[in-house]
Amino acid sequence: MRSKRARLIALSTSLLLLIAHSPAYSKTPKPTLAQIEAAKKAEAEKKKIANITAAKLSKANLTLKQLTAVSNAARAKYEAAKRELAIATKEAESAAAAYSVSVSEVKAAHDSIGRLATNAYIMGGGFTDLNSVLHSDGPQDLMDRLSTLDTLGNQNTQALFRFKAAEEAAVKAKKAADSAKAAQEVATEKVEETKIEADAARNAQQREVDKLQKIQDKVLKELNAARKTRVTLEQQRQLALLEEANASIATTTNVYTKVWPDAGFKGRSTSRSTPEMRAVAVAFAKKQVLARKPYVWGDEGPNTFDCSGLVYAAYRAAGLGWPNWDRLNSSLYFSYTKHVPLSQLEPGDLLFYSYKGTVNTIHHITIYAGNGMMWEANSTKTGLLFSNIYSVKGLMPYGGRV
């Protein structure tokens, strides 16, 4: 008997930590092993789907990473091509400016040659060195004529040289600049096409990744829900079994005290309910009792209840929901409510009964109705009752204010 009780104590202690924040899912009395097995299969199927979608998403992300690298490389080449085009354009503009200067020099050379031809025509075709000697009016006139001829010859030679050089330089510079710009424009256009294709491929892959991510998020959400359902069913079954075991032990245990002495047990420091909520919870419990609904282990309504199931359903009807309120067993409710002395009980407070005066041996829980009375789901034999708070022996020295 001692080892069995020790196991119950250890199980209850572990459940204090494990179940305090787990939402309830079961709509049937005390989840069966078949229900838990079905929940496990559902969870395994969701996990299988999650693994498949995770693999697809991983592969898609890898492809996206590769396409992003290609896109980034194409963008870098495009930016480099644009810089080279800018340089080629600048060179073409410089060549065009040089060409303009050359055209001006060609024009100046044409003008110079024109002037020389005009002077030769005006001075006559015999304007030669010999004629200058024969027709000079003296030494000074001869020197002037020879100096003029020499000047005209030099000007003619220089003008023709400048014309030829300017024309060749202009044509060469213009041709080179135009060729470089044209080639760079073609190269830039090709690189831009590559960039556009790479960006399009990457964007298409990004859309695929986003789609797969949404699917993965949905599957993971379903997997978490399946896992939570399975865990909750397992926990509810253990809670129901523990409470049922405690109640069974209590029926064979002689309890000699109506109220256990204060052993200094601690509960919550704050209450989660208002007086209005507690009044609603009392009204709900009263309605279930007056409807003579039966007692079924592990159930929380709407048609059948056990003791902790009635408490849970009453405060759920009053508006308390997850995460502030959860389906626990009697001993856990004792630990997770605010303790108030029995002399300060108010309608809606919870009463707890233990066959040894310890938290782990609490086997029953009720809702205080006022004036020393309570609403309770008593047992499978008697069902739901309106009774005196001392009708069950082993009352804990505190009430619990939700």
C-alpha positions as CSV (number, residue, x, y, z in Angstrom):
1,M,0.0,0.0,0.0
2,R,2.8,2.4,0.9
3,S,4.6,1.8,-2.4
4,K,1.4,2.4,-4.4
5,R,0.8,5.6,-2.5
6,A,4.4,6.7,-3.1
7,R,3.9,6.1,-6.8
8,L,0.7,8.2,-6.7
9,I,2.6,11.0,-4.9
10,A,5.4,11.0,-7.4
11,L,3.0,11.0,-10.3
12,S,1.0,13.9,-8.9
13,T,4.1,15.9,-8.3
14,S,5.4,15.5,-11.8
15,L,2.0,16.4,-13.2
16,L,2.0,19.7,-11.2
17,L,4.8,20.9,-13.5
18,L,3.7,19.0,-16.7
19,I,0.0,19.9,-16.9
20,A,-0.4,23.3,-15.3
21,H,-0.4,25.0,-18.7
22,S,-2.0,22.3,-21.0
23,P,-5.4,23.1,-22.7
24,A,-8.0,20.4,-22.6
25,Y,-9.2,18.7,-25.8
26,S,-11.0,15.5,-24.7
27,K,-14.8,15.5,-25.0
28,T,-15.1,11.9,-23.7
29,P,-14.8,10.6,-20.1
30,K,-11.3,9.5,-19.2
31,P,-9.5,9.2,-22.6
32,T,-9.0,5.6,-23.6
33,L,-5.9,3.9,-24.7
34,A,-7.5,3.5,-28.2
35,Q,-8.0,7.3,-28.3
36,I,-4.5,8.0,-27.3
37,E,-3.2,5.5,-29.9
38,A,-5.3,7.1,-32.6
39,A,-3.9,10.5,-31.6
40,K,-0.4,9.1,-31.9
41,K,-1.1,7.8,-35.4
42,A,-2.5,11.2,-36.4
43,E,0.6,12.9,-35.0
44,A,2.9,10.5,-36.9
45,E,1.0,11.2,-40.1
46,K,1.3,14.9,-39.7
47,K,5.0,14.5,-38.8
48,K,5.5,12.5,-42.0
49,I,3.9,15.2,-44.1
50,A,5.9,17.9,-42.2
51,N,9.2,16.0,-43.1
52,I,8.2,15.8,-46.8
53,T,7.4,19.5,-47.0
54,A,10.5,20.4,-45.0
55,A,12.6,18.5,-47.6
56,K,10.9,20.3,-50.4
57,L,11.3,23.6,-48.8
58,S,15.0,22.9,-48.1
59,K,15.6,22.0,-51.7
60,A,13.7,25.1,-52.9
61,N,15.8,27.3,-50.6
62,L,19.0,25.8,-51.9
63,T,17.9,26.5,-55.5
64,L,16.9,30.0,-54.5
65,K,20.3,30.5,-52.9
66,Q,22.0,29.4,-56.2
67,L,19.8,31.5,-58.4
68,T,20.3,34.5,-56.1
69,A,24.1,34.0,-56.5
70,V,23.7,33.9,-60.3
71,S,21.4,37.0,-60.2
72,N,23.9,38.9,-58.1
73,A,26.7,38.0,-60.4
74,A,24.7,39.1,-63.4
75,R,23.9,42.3,-61.7
76,A,27.6,42.9,-61.0
77,K,28.5,42.3,-64.6
78,Y,25.7,44.6,-65.7
79,E,26.9,47.4,-63.4
80,A,30.5,46.9,-64.7
81,A,29.2,47.0,-68.3
82,K,27.4,50.2,-67.5
83,R,30.6,51.7,-66.1
84,E,32.5,50.6,-69.2
85,L,29.8,52.1,-71.5
86,A,30.0,55.4,-69.6
87,I,33.8,55.4,-70.2
88,A,33.3,54.5,-73.9
89,T,30.6,57.2,-74.2
90,K,32.9,59.7,-72.6
91,E,35.7,58.7,-75.1
92,A,33.3,59.0,-78.0
93,E,32.3,62.5,-76.8
94,S,36.0,63.4,-76.5
95,A,36.7,62.1,-80.0
96,A,33.7,64.0,-81.3
97,A,35.2,67.2,-79.7
98,A,38.6,66.4,-81.3
99,Y,36.9,65.8,-84.6
100,S,35.2,69.2,-84.3
101,V,38.6,70.8,-83.7
102,S,40.1,68.9,-86.7
103,V,37.2,70.1,-88.9
104,S,38.0,73.6,-87.8
105,E,41.7,73.1,-88.7
106,V,40.7,71.6,-92.1
107,K,38.6,74.6,-92.8
108,A,41.4,76.9,-91.8
109,A,43.8,75.0,-94.1
110,H,41.3,75.3,-96.9
111,D,41.0,79.0,-96.3
112,S,44.8,79.4,-96.3
113,I,45.2,77.5,-99.6
114,G,42.4,79.6,-101.0
115,R,44.2,82.8,-100.1
116,L,47.5,81.4,-101.6
117,A,45.8,80.6,-104.9
118,T,44.2,84.0,-105.0
119,N,47.5,85.8,-104.4
120,A,49.2,83.7,-107.1
121,Y,46.4,84.6,-109.5
122,I,46.6,88.3,-108.7
123,M,50.4,88.4,-109.0
124,G,50.4,86.5,-112.2
125,G,51.7,83.1,-113.3
126,G,55.2,84.4,-113.9
127,F,55.8,85.2,-110.4
128,T,59.0,83.1,-110.2
129,D,62.5,83.6,-108.9
130,L,63.8,84.4,-112.4
131,N,61.1,86.9,-113.2
132,S,61.6,88.5,-109.9
133,V,65.3,89.1,-110.8
134,L,64.5,90.4,-114.2
135,H,61.6,92.7,-113.2
136,S,62.9,94.0,-109.9
137,D,63.4,97.7,-109.6
138,G,66.5,97.3,-107.6
139,P,68.2,95.3,-104.9
140,Q,65.6,96.1,-102.3
141,D,62.7,95.3,-104.5
142,L,64.3,92.0,-105.4
143,M,64.8,91.1,-101.8
144,D,61.2,91.9,-101.1
145,R,60.0,89.7,-104.0
146,L,62.1,86.7,-103.0
147,S,61.0,87.0,-99.4
148,T,57.4,87.0,-100.4
149,L,57.9,83.9,-102.6
150,D,59.6,82.1,-99.7
151,T,56.8,83.0,-97.3
152,L,54.1,81.9,-99.7
153,G,55.9,78.6,-100.3
154,N,56.2,77.9,-96.6
155,Q,52.6,78.8,-96.0
156,N,51.5,76.5,-98.8
157,T,53.5,73.6,-97.5
158,Q,52.4,74.0,-93.9
159,A,48.7,74.5,-94.8
160,L,48.7,71.3,-96.9
161,F,50.4,69.3,-94.1
162,R,48.0,70.6,-91.5
163,F,45.0,69.8,-93.7
164,K,46.1,66.2,-94.3
165,A,47.1,65.6,-90.6
166,A,43.9,67.1,-89.3
167,E,41.7,65.1,-91.6
168,E,43.4,61.8,-90.9
169,A,43.3,62.4,-87.1
170,A,39.7,63.4,-87.2
171,V,38.6,60.4,-89.2
172,K,40.7,57.9,-87.1
173,A,39.5,59.3,-83.8
174,K,35.8,59.4,-84.8
175,K,36.0,55.8,-86.2
176,A,37.7,54.4,-83.1
177,A,35.3,56.2,-80.7
178,D,32.2,55.2,-82.6
179,S,33.4,51.6,-82.8
180,A,34.1,51.4,-79.1
181,K,30.8,52.9,-78.1
182,A,28.8,50.6,-80.5
183,A,30.6,47.5,-79.2
184,Q,30.0,48.5,-75.6
185,E,26.4,49.2,-76.2
186,V,26.0,45.7,-77.7
187,A,27.8,44.2,-74.7
188,T,25.8,46.1,-72.2
189,E,22.5,45.1,-73.9
190,K,23.5,41.4,-73.7
191,V,24.6,41.7,-70.1
192,E,21.3,43.4,-69.2
193,E,19.3,40.6,-70.9
194,T,21.3,38.1,-68.8
195,K,20.5,40.2,-65.7
196,I,16.8,40.3,-66.5
197,E,16.7,36.5,-67.0
198,A,18.6,35.8,-63.8
199,D,16.3,38.2,-61.8
200,A,13.2,36.6,-63.3
201,A,14.5,33.1,-62.4
202,R,15.3,34.2,-58.9
203,N,11.9,35.9,-58.4
204,A,10.1,32.9,-59.7
205,Q,12.0,30.7,-57.3
206,Q,11.3,33.1,-54.4
207,R,7.6,32.8,-55.2
208,E,7.9,29.0,-55.1
209,V,9.8,29.2,-51.7
210,D,7.1,31.5,-50.3
211,K,4.4,29.1,-51.4
212,L,6.2,26.1,-49.9
213,Q,6.9,28.1,-46.7
214,K,3.2,28.8,-46.3
215,I,2.5,25.1,-46.7
216,Q,5.2,24.2,-44.2
217,D,3.8,26.7,-41.7
218,K,0.3,25.2,-42.1
219,V,1.6,21.6,-41.7
220,L,3.7,22.5,-38.7
221,K,0.7,24.2,-37.1
222,E,-1.3,21.0,-37.7
223,L,1.5,18.9,-36.4
224,N,1.7,20.9,-33.2
225,A,-2.1,20.7,-32.8
226,A,-1.9,16.9,-33.2
227,R,1.0,16.6,-30.8
228,K,-0.9,18.8,-28.2
229,T,-4.0,16.7,-28.6
230,R,-2.0,13.5,-28.0
231,V,-0.2,14.9,-25.0
232,T,-3.3,16.3,-23.5
233,L,-5.2,13.0,-23.9
234,E,-2.4,11.2,-22.2
235,Q,-2.3,13.8,-19.4
236,Q,-6.0,13.8,-19.0
237,R,-6.0,10.0,-18.7
238,Q,-3.3,10.1,-16.1
239,L,-5.1,12.9,-14.1
240,A,-8.4,10.9,-14.2
241,L,-6.6,7.7,-13.2
242,L,-4.8,9.5,-10.3
243,E,-8.0,11.2,-9.1
244,E,-9.9,7.9,-9.4
245,A,-7.2,6.1,-7.5
246,N,-7.2,8.7,-4.7
247,A,-11.0,8.5,-4.5
248,S,-10.8,4.7,-4.3
249,I,-8.2,4.8,-1.5
250,A,-10.3,7.4,0.3
251,T,-13.3,5.0,0.4
252,T,-11.2,2.4,2.3
253,T,-9.4,4.9,4.6
254,N,-10.9,5.8,8.0
255,V,-10.8,9.6,8.3
256,Y,-11.4,10.8,11.9
257,T,-11.4,14.5,11.4
258,K,-13.8,16.8,9.7
259,V,-11.2,19.5,9.1
260,W,-7.4,18.9,8.9
261,P,-5.1,21.3,10.9
262,D,-3.3,24.0,9.1
263,A,0.1,22.6,7.8
264,G,1.1,25.8,6.0
265,F,0.4,24.8,2.5
266,K,0.8,27.6,0.0
267,G,-1.3,28.4,-3.1
268,R,-1.5,31.3,-5.6
269,S,-0.8,34.8,-4.4
270,T,-3.6,36.3,-6.6
271,S,-7.1,35.4,-7.7
272,R,-8.1,35.2,-11.4
273,S,-11.9,35.6,-10.9
274,T,-14.2,38.5,-10.0
275,P,-17.3,38.2,-7.6
276,E,-19.5,38.3,-10.7
277,M,-17.6,35.4,-12.3
278,R,-17.8,33.4,-9.1
279,A,-21.6,34.0,-9.0
280,V,-21.9,32.7,-12.6
281,A,-19.8,29.6,-11.7
282,V,-22.1,28.9,-8.7
283,A,-25.2,29.3,-10.9
284,F,-23.8,26.9,-13.5
285,A,-23.0,24.2,-10.8
286,K,-26.5,24.6,-9.3
287,K,-28.1,24.1,-12.7
288,Q,-26.1,20.8,-13.3
289,V,-27.0,19.5,-9.9
290,L,-30.7,20.3,-10.1
291,A,-30.7,18.6,-13.6
292,R,-29.6,15.4,-11.8
293,K,-26.8,14.8,-14.3
294,P,-24.8,11.7,-13.6
295,Y,-21.2,11.3,-12.4
296,V,-18.7,9.9,-14.9
297,W,-15.0,9.7,-14.2
298,G,-12.9,12.1,-16.2
299,D,-15.8,14.0,-17.7
300,E,-16.4,17.8,-17.8
301,G,-19.8,18.0,-19.3
302,P,-22.1,19.0,-20.8
303,N,-24.1,15.9,-19.9
304,T,-21.9,14.1,-17.3
305,F,-19.3,15.3,-14.8
306,D,-16.7,14.2,-12.2
307,C,-15.9,16.5,-9.3
308,S,-13.0,18.4,-10.9
309,G,-14.8,18.4,-14.3
310,L,-17.8,20.2,-12.7
311,V,-15.4,22.9,-11.2
312,Y,-13.6,23.3,-14.6
313,A,-16.9,23.6,-16.6
314,A,-18.4,26.0,-14.1
315,Y,-15.6,28.5,-14.3
316,R,-15.2,28.0,-18.0
317,A,-18.9,29.0,-18.3
318,A,-18.0,32.1,-16.2
319,G,-15.5,33.2,-18.8
320,L,-12.2,31.8,-17.6
321,G,-10.3,30.3,-20.5
322,W,-6.8,29.2,-21.5
323,P,-4.2,30.2,-20.4
324,N,-5.6,31.4,-17.1
325,W,-7.8,28.4,-16.5
326,D,-7.3,24.7,-17.3
327,R,-8.6,21.2,-16.7
328,L,-6.7,19.9,-13.7
329,N,-7.4,17.4,-10.9
330,S,-8.4,18.2,-7.3
331,S,-4.9,18.3,-5.8
332,L,-3.6,20.6,-8.7
333,Y,-6.5,23.0,-8.2
334,F,-5.6,23.2,-4.6
335,S,-2.1,24.3,-5.5
336,Y,-3.2,26.7,-8.3
337,T,-5.9,28.7,-6.4
338,K,-5.6,31.4,-3.8
339,H,-6.0,30.0,-0.3
340,V,-8.6,31.6,2.0
341,P,-9.5,30.6,5.5
342,L,-12.7,28.6,5.9
343,S,-14.1,31.5,7.9
344,Q,-13.8,33.8,5.0
345,L,-15.3,31.6,2.3
346,E,-17.4,33.2,-0.4
347,P,-19.8,31.5,-2.9
348,G,-17.8,30.2,-5.7
349,D,-14.7,29.3,-3.7
350,L,-13.5,25.8,-3.9
351,L,-13.4,23.2,-1.1
352,F,-10.9,20.3,-1.0
353,Y,-11.0,17.0,0.8
354,S,-8.0,14.7,1.6
355,Y,-7.8,11.3,3.3
356,K,-4.4,12.2,4.9
357,G,-4.4,16.0,5.1
358,T,-1.7,16.3,2.4
359,V,-1.9,17.8,-1.1
360,N,-1.2,14.6,-2.8
361,T,-4.0,12.8,-1.0
362,I,-6.7,15.3,-2.0
363,H,-9.4,13.2,-3.6
364,H,-12.4,15.5,-3.9
365,I,-13.3,19.1,-4.8
366,T,-16.6,21.1,-4.6
367,I,-17.9,24.6,-5.1
368,Y,-19.0,26.5,-2.1
369,A,-22.7,27.6,-2.3
370,G,-22.8,29.8,0.8
371,N,-24.3,29.2,4.3
372,G,-22.2,26.1,4.9
373,M,-23.5,24.3,1.8
374,M,-21.8,23.2,-1.5
375,W,-22.5,22.0,-5.0
376,E,-20.6,18.9,-5.9
377,A,-20.2,15.9,-8.2
378,N,-20.0,13.4,-5.4
379,S,-19.5,9.9,-6.8
380,T,-20.8,7.4,-9.4
381,K,-23.3,6.1,-6.8
382,T,-24.8,9.3,-5.7
383,G,-24.2,11.6,-8.7
384,L,-24.3,15.4,-8.4
385,L,-25.4,16.8,-5.0
386,F,-26.3,19.9,-2.9
387,S,-24.8,19.1,0.5
388,N,-23.3,20.3,3.7
389,I,-19.6,21.1,3.5
390,Y,-18.9,18.7,6.5
391,S,-20.8,15.8,4.9
392,V,-17.4,14.6,3.5
393,K,-14.7,14.1,6.1
394,G,-11.1,15.4,5.7
395,L,-11.8,19.0,4.7
396,M,-8.6,20.9,4.0
397,P,-8.2,24.0,6.2
398,Y,-8.3,26.4,3.3
399,G,-10.7,27.2,0.5
400,G,-9.4,28.0,-3.0
401,R,-10.4,31.2,-4.6
402,V,-10.1,30.9,-8.4
